[in-house]
Amino acid sequence: MDTEHGELLARIERYYDAVPRARARVEEHGPLTLFVREGPGWPYYARPRPGETERITAEHVRRVRQRQRELGVPESFEWVTEVTPSLRQAAEAAGLTVAEHPLMVLADPEAWRPLPAPEGVEIRLIDPDAPDLATVLAVAALAFVELGTQVGRTGRETLVWAAAEQEGPLLDAQRELLREGLSVTAAAYEHGYPLAVGTHQPVGDVTEIVGVATLPAERRRGLGSAVTSRLVQDALARGCRLVFLTATDEDVARVYARVGFRRIGTALIAEPPGAA
């Protein structure tokens, strides 16, 4: 690993450790940290402590899995293979399935320029009190059911009923994150419908772009790229000097490369078989 990559990965590791602390209880289990969300929202995971030098073993993973079962939270572990290579073998020996995802950073923030939105499409930053926030969240919910980059069947006619399912504590929690500036969400609108969404989560001068998703029937139009571009623009305007993301797979990574990102590593997620 060269010096530049090492420094970037160290900053990303510190970021990964910092983000959950705003909304989670932290438990230390040997070389692993378990984040337990307090209140509504997506559950967190276990990951290696930043700077940890102890080799992680299957027994370490088993102990954390037992604690996750006691708490009734997902048995999930996340890490970067270049930083903690021993965890993959340990996770697999403990019975978990490991998935690989390209880890990418914005290649040159100084030279980066935003991409235009497709004709007739408006990219908006979402206000915490936006009346259609549930509909915006529904776009991601529908997209992540029908994964991939191919055009799918699920279209805008499904948004009304899908939005109704987003109401409640999770929606309230998302509004609070937006109000506090812990999340910034953008959406691509056409004829009043949000068709693609994404979020970035700034901590200091580092931010991660997450949850970029396009309604399946609207894919292959450049909507996800336009949303990503708007999020990058906002992140740089806020003073973020390191913007990174994790692509679902190599096909998605190629899309992000066209927006200005380059790969620097591999993010791994370990879960029980069939958990995804």
N, C-alpha and C positions, 0 to 999 in steps of 0.2 A: 504494500500500500504506500503510495507516494505521500509526501508531506501535505500537499494541498488536500487530497482526499481525506487524509487522517484528521486534519483540522476541521473540515466540513462535517465529517461523521461524528466527531466529538461534540460539535455544536448541536447537531441533530439529536444525539443521545441526551444531552442536557435538556433540550426542548421536550423530548418524549417523557422525561421524568417530571418536568415542570407542569405540563398541561393538565394532567388529571388531578393535581393537588388542589385546584380551585374547587373541585366538586366531589372529592373522594377522600375516604379514610385510607391511610397508608399503613400497611403491615410489612415488616421486614422478615423475610424467611431465608436465613443464610444469605447466599449471593443474589437472591431474587427479591423483588419488591412486588407486592400485591396491592393493587389499587381497587378499593371497594366503593362504588358510587354511593353517595348519600343523597337520596331524593330521586325524582324521576329523571329519565334520560337513558341514553345507550349505556350498557354496562361496560366496565373497563376490563383489565387484563392483568397478567403478571408479566414482568420483564426484568432483565438483569439490572442491577444497580449500576449507575454510571461510574466508570473507573474501577469496577470490580475485577480483581485478578484471580480469584479462586475459580478453579475449574468446576463447571456446573455438571452435576451427575444426575442420573435417572432418579436416584433417591431424593434429591432436592426437588425435582419436578413432581414426584409422587406426593411428597408432603404438601406442596402447594395445591395440587389437585384435590387432596383430601380436605384441605381448608376451604377451597372453593365449593366443594360439595356441601360442607357444613353450612356455608353461608347462603347456599342456593344461587350462586352466580355461575356464569359460564366458565368452563375449564379451558381458558384461552391464554396463550402466551404469545408475545410479540417481541421481536428483536431484529437486529441487523447482523447478517451472517459474518460480514467482514470485521465486526467489532467483537462478537461473542460466538466464535465458531463452534465451541464445545456444546452449545445448547441444542443444536440440531440432533446430534447423536443421542443426547440425554432424553430429549423429548420423544424421539422415536422408540427408544428403549423402554420408555414409560408408557407406551401404547398410544401416543398421539400421532396424528397425521399432519405433516408439514407442507404448507403451500408457499411457493416462491412468488414474489412480486417485485418488479423493477423499481428501484429507489432512484429518483431523479431530482436534480436541482436546476434552477434557472441558470443557464449557462453564463450570461453576461448581463447583469442588471443595468449596467451603465449604457449599453448599446440597445437594450430591448425596446421594441416599439409595439404598441397594441395592434391587434388585428381588427379590421372592421367587421361589424355584424352583417349577416346576410341581408339583402334588400328586404325592407318591410318588417324587420325584426328590431326590437328595442331591448337593450340590455340594461336592466335596472338593479341598483342596490336596494335590498329589501329593508324597509323600515320596521322596527320592532312591533309597531302597532298596525302594520299592514293588515287590512281586513281579509286578504286572500292568502295569508301565510300558510294556512292549512292546505290550500291548493298547491302552493309552492312545494311544501314538504311531500305532498302526494306524488308529485312528479318523480322524486327520488325513490319513493316507496315502490312505485310501479316499475321503474326502470331496473331496480335491483332484483325484482322477481324474474324479469326477462333479460338476463345478462347478455353481454356481447356487444359487438359493433355493427351487426347486421340490422337492417330495417325489420322491425317486428310488427305485431298485430295490434298491440295496445296503443290506443290513440287518445285524443283529447276528450272524446265522449265519455271516457271512464273517470275523468277527474272529479266530477261532482260527488259520486259515491265514495271515491277514494279519499277525498278531502274530509268527508264526514268521519272517517276512521282515524284521522289525525287529531281530532279535537280531544281536549282533556289535559291531564298533567304534562304529557310530553310536549304538547304545543306550548303550554305555559312556560315550561323549562326552556324551550328554544327562544321564546320572546325575551326571557331574562338574560340568556347568553348574548343576544343581540344588543340589549340595552346596556349591558356591562362592557361591551366591546370585546368580549372573549370570542365571539364569532362574527363574521361578516358574510352575508349571503347575497348572491347575485342570481338573477333569473333572466332568461330570454323570453320575451313576450311577442306574440303575434296575434292580432285581432283580439286582444284582451286575455288570451290564454297563456299561462306560463308553460313553456315546452321543454326547457332545460334549466338546471339549477346547479349550484356549487357553492362551497363555503371555504373561507380561509380563517385560521385561528391564530391570531398574532400573540406572541409572547416576547416582549422586548423587540429586538430587531430580527427575530426569526418567525416565520409563519409556515404552516402547512396548508396546502390546498387539499380539501377532502370532499367526498360526496358529490363529485361532478357526475351528473346523470342527465340523460335525454330521454324523453318519452319515446318508447320503442318505435312507434310509427313515424316519428319525426327525425330519426337518425340519418346520418350521411348528408346532412345539410350544413355542417359546420357550426351548429348551435353550441355544442359542448366546448369547442375550441374558442368560440366567442365569449362564452361565460368564463372560461379559464383565463382568457386574456384580460377581461374586466377585473377579475380577482387579482391578477398580477399587478395591474395598473393601480388598484386601490392599495395593495400591500406596499408597493414602492412609494406611493404618496404618503403612507403612514410611517415611512422610515425603515421598513424591513429591508435588510441587506442580504438575507438568505431566505429564499422562497423554494420550498421543496414539496414533493408529492410522491405518492406510491401508486404506480399504475397497476391495474388489474392483471394485465398480461402483456406479452410482447406486442400484440396488435395495438392495444391502447397506448403503449409506450411510444410507438411510432407516431401516433396522433400528437402526443405531447411534445415529441421532438420537433414537430413542425411549428409548435407555438414557442419554442425557444428553450426547451429543457434538454438536459443530457443525463445519461445514467452514471451514477457513481457507486452503486452497490445493489444489494438485494435484501429486501425486507422479508422476513419470514413470519408466518402465523401458524401456530400449532394448536390443534383442537382435536377432540375425540373423533374417531371415524364417523362420518355421517352428520356431523354437527353443523356444517355449512348450509 
